[in-house]
Amino acid sequence: MAIIKTQIFGRSLIGVYLVANNSYILYPPTLIKPALNKFKSVFEEPFYPLTVNNSNLLGIYTASNKYGIIVPHIIREDELNTLKVYMNKSYNIGVLKSIDNAFGNLILCNDKGAIISSFLKDYRTIIEDTLNVETVIYEFADYYLPGSISITNNNGCLVHPLSSNDEIEYISSILKVDEVDVSTVNRGVPYLSSGAIVNDKSGIFGIDSTGPELMRLTSVLKL
């Protein structure tokens, strides 16, 4: 297990550009080698370079777990073919033709469950089939982007500070995690997934994250 605080492209927005789950890590091809080597020292999983429609915003455009990945229909054919080469034949790749395609913001998922925005209600079945987990439409903390205001692995979940106790209890039941708590990242930012990437063993957090934030994040996620 390992964690670090750092930045990417000079910013603390780790989760905007990187994707992590228990099977692999995705990163932009333009990432410089020293940074890539630092990130590889944290995770045991293989690293794969990728863009989505020539964009480095991998964490914004995709949502994934160990069973599958959701990508937007704007992904180019060559990018999709590259992704297929990286993955084994049993891994699911779901291409959604949704107008709202910031799936990292719209979907909160781990290997046990998924919570999606009402913006994706017409795509619930394909999301459920791709990620191979129970999927529910649920919005909390008076916000419509459950993926942006949360971060999770199979151990725990952190959510927006305005989430209620009832909401926290329901999130725990869907994701089937031991603990759900409120937190921020990068010195008070409530958009948790933008500031970190985690899997069950390791994590990379934005360099602006405070000691108390890291203590809460790593304790709940059991890193």
C-alpha positions in Angstrom: 0.0 0.0 0.0 1.2 3.5 -0.9 0.0 7.1 -1.1 1.5 10.3 -2.2 0.6 14.0 -2.6 1.6 15.5 -5.9 0.4 17.4 -8.9 -0.2 16.8 -12.6 0.4 19.3 -15.4 1.2 21.8 -12.6 -2.2 21.4 -10.9 -3.7 19.4 -8.0 -6.5 18.0 -10.2 -5.2 14.4 -10.1 -8.6 12.8 -10.8 -9.3 14.9 -13.8 -6.5 13.4 -15.8 -5.9 10.0 -14.3 -8.1 6.9 -13.9 -7.5 4.1 -11.4 -9.2 0.9 -10.5 -8.2 -2.5 -9.3 -7.2 -3.7 -12.8 -5.2 -0.8 -14.4 -4.4 2.9 -14.4 -5.0 5.2 -17.4 -2.9 8.3 -18.1 -2.5 10.9 -20.8 0.3 10.2 -23.3 1.6 13.7 -22.9 2.5 13.0 -19.2 6.2 13.5 -18.7 8.3 10.5 -17.8 9.5 11.6 -14.3 5.8 12.1 -13.3 4.8 8.8 -14.8 7.6 7.0 -12.9 6.4 8.7 -9.7 2.9 7.5 -10.2 4.1 4.0 -11.1 5.8 3.8 -7.8 2.5 4.0 -6.1 0.4 1.5 -7.9 1.1 -2.2 -8.7 -1.4 -2.3 -11.6 -0.3 -1.7 -15.2 -0.4 1.8 -16.7 -1.9 2.4 -20.1 -1.7 5.7 -22.1 -5.0 6.9 -23.7 -6.9 9.9 -24.9 -10.6 10.4 -25.4 -11.3 12.4 -28.6 -7.8 13.7 -28.3 -8.5 15.0 -24.8 -6.3 14.3 -21.7 -9.4 14.5 -19.4 -9.6 10.8 -18.8 -11.1 11.1 -15.3 -13.9 13.4 -16.6 -14.9 11.3 -19.6 -14.8 7.8 -18.2 -16.1 5.7 -15.3 -14.8 2.3 -14.6 -14.3 -0.7 -12.2 -12.6 -4.0 -12.5 -15.4 -5.3 -14.8 -15.8 -2.6 -17.3 -15.4 1.0 -18.4 -18.0 3.6 -19.7 -16.7 5.9 -22.4 -18.5 8.6 -24.5 -19.4 8.1 -28.1 -17.0 10.9 -29.0 -14.1 8.6 -28.5 -12.3 8.1 -31.8 -12.2 4.7 -33.4 -8.4 4.4 -33.0 -8.7 5.3 -29.3 -11.4 2.7 -28.8 -9.3 0.0 -30.6 -6.3 0.9 -28.4 -8.5 0.5 -25.3 -9.6 -2.9 -26.6 -6.0 -4.0 -27.1 -5.2 -3.1 -23.4 -8.2 -5.1 -22.0 -8.8 -8.8 -22.1 -11.8 -10.1 -24.0 -13.9 -10.6 -20.9 -13.6 -6.9 -20.0 -16.7 -4.8 -20.9 -16.4 -1.5 -22.8 -19.6 0.5 -22.9 -19.9 3.3 -25.4 -22.8 5.6 -24.4 -24.4 8.0 -26.9 -25.4 10.4 -24.2 -25.4 14.2 -24.7 -24.1 14.5 -21.1 -20.8 12.6 -21.4 -18.7 13.6 -18.4 -19.2 10.1 -17.0 -16.6 10.5 -14.3 -18.8 13.2 -12.8 -22.1 11.4 -13.5 -21.2 8.0 -12.2 -20.0 6.9 -8.8 -18.9 3.3 -8.8 -16.7 0.6 -7.3 -16.6 -3.2 -7.9 -19.9 -3.7 -5.8 -22.3 -1.0 -6.9 -22.9 2.1 -8.9 -24.8 5.4 -8.4 -25.7 7.4 -11.4 -27.1 10.9 -12.2 -30.7 11.2 -13.4 -29.1 12.6 -16.6 -28.2 9.0 -17.4 -31.6 7.4 -16.5 -32.1 6.2 -20.1 -28.7 4.4 -19.9 -29.0 2.7 -16.6 -29.2 -0.8 -18.1 -26.2 -0.5 -20.3 -24.2 1.0 -17.4 -25.3 -1.9 -15.1 -24.3 -4.5 -17.8 -21.0 -2.9 -18.5 -19.9 -2.4 -14.9 -21.5 -5.7 -13.8 -23.0 -4.2 -10.6 -26.3 -3.1 -9.2 -26.9 0.5 -10.5 -29.3 3.0 -9.0 -30.3 6.5 -10.0 -29.6 8.7 -6.9 -28.5 12.3 -6.3 -27.5 13.6 -3.0 -26.2 16.8 -1.2 -28.6 18.7 -3.5 -26.3 18.0 -6.4 -26.8 16.1 -9.7 -23.2 14.8 -10.3 -22.7 12.0 -7.8 -19.3 11.1 -9.3 -17.8 14.5 -8.9 -18.7 15.0 -5.2 -17.5 11.6 -4.1 -14.6 9.2 -4.2 -14.8 5.5 -3.4 -13.1 2.1 -3.5 -14.3 -1.3 -2.2 -13.4 -0.3 1.4 -15.1 3.0 1.9 -16.5 6.2 0.3 -16.1 9.9 1.0 -18.9 12.3 0.0 -19.7 16.0 -0.1 -19.8 17.7 3.3 -23.5 18.6 2.8 -24.6 15.0 2.5 -27.1 14.0 5.1 -27.0 10.9 7.4 -29.8 9.3 5.5 -28.0 9.8 2.2 -24.8 8.4 3.6 -26.6 5.3 4.9 -28.1 4.7 1.4 -24.8 5.3 -0.4 -23.2 2.7 1.9 -25.9 0.2 1.1 -25.5 0.6 -2.7 -21.7 0.5 -2.8 -21.6 -2.1 -0.1 -18.7 -0.5 1.8 -17.9 -0.5 5.5 -17.8 3.2 6.0 -19.0 6.4 4.3 -18.1 9.8 5.6 -17.9 13.4 4.5 -14.7 15.1 3.4 -13.1 17.6 1.1 -9.8 17.5 -0.8 -7.2 20.0 -1.8 -7.8 22.4 1.1 -11.6 22.4 1.2 -12.7 21.4 -2.3 -15.9 19.3 -2.1 -15.4 17.8 -5.6 -13.5 14.8 -4.3 -12.9 12.8 -7.5 -11.2 15.8 -9.1 -8.5 15.8 -6.5 -7.4 12.2 -6.2 -7.4 8.7 -7.6 -7.6 5.5 -5.5 -8.1 1.8 -5.7 -8.2 -0.7 -2.8 -4.5 -0.5 -2.1 -3.1 2.9 -3.1 -3.9 6.5 -3.8 -2.6 9.7 -5.3 -3.9 13.0 -3.8 -3.6 16.6 -4.9 -0.6 18.4 -3.4 -2.9 21.0 -1.8 -4.6 18.4 0.4 -4.2 19.1 4.1 -3.1 16.7 6.8 -6.6 16.4 8.3 -8.1 15.7 4.8 -5.6 13.0 4.1 -6.1 11.4 7.5 -9.9 11.2 6.9 -9.5 10.0 3.3 -7.0 7.3 4.0 -8.8 6.1 7.1 -12.2 5.7 5.4 -10.7 4.2 2.3 -8.3 2.0 4.3 -5.2 3.0 2.4 
